[in-house]
Amino acid sequence: GAPCLVAVADTLTGSAGNNRWEFCTPQTPAVTVQASSFAIKAAGGASLKATVLAPAETGISTKNMTLNHEINCMPGRHNNADFNRTIITVPGADFFFVVMTVQEGAPPEVKVEGTGKGRRAAIGRQTVSFDGDKIVFGVRE
């Protein structure tokens, strides 16, 4: 369904409940958010689309920030540089499961099936799920 398919499953333990999953990207190109997904389309036509499977109700938000980092170019030479970034935030509980596709042009349709931690994504004939221990890639019949 896509030339590049990436899945991220992240379980958090021992936190105070203010959990969030964040994705940082340059401010250009702009990020578009729809319900439980976000997309980035490059000027050259490539695109990234991320679909959040868990938590089911996401409330994805974006915030533009300027981050300053020290850059060590060579031994003994240190510089600071500003980076204009968009921070994409997915608030949640103790489990995050995100599927991302990267492709030329428009992203493929991602069908979300199931409920809770048993949700899975179908992209073309490819399926992606989380079995409680690991990410599982499969083929749809």
Secondary structure, 3 states (H helix, E strand, C coil): CCCEEEEEEEECCCCCCCEEEEEEEECCCCEEEECCEEEEECCCCEEEEEEEEECCCCCCEEEEEEEEEEEEEECCEEEEEEEEEEEEEEEECCEEEEEEEEEECCCCCEEEECCHHHCEEEECCEEEEECCCCEEEEECC
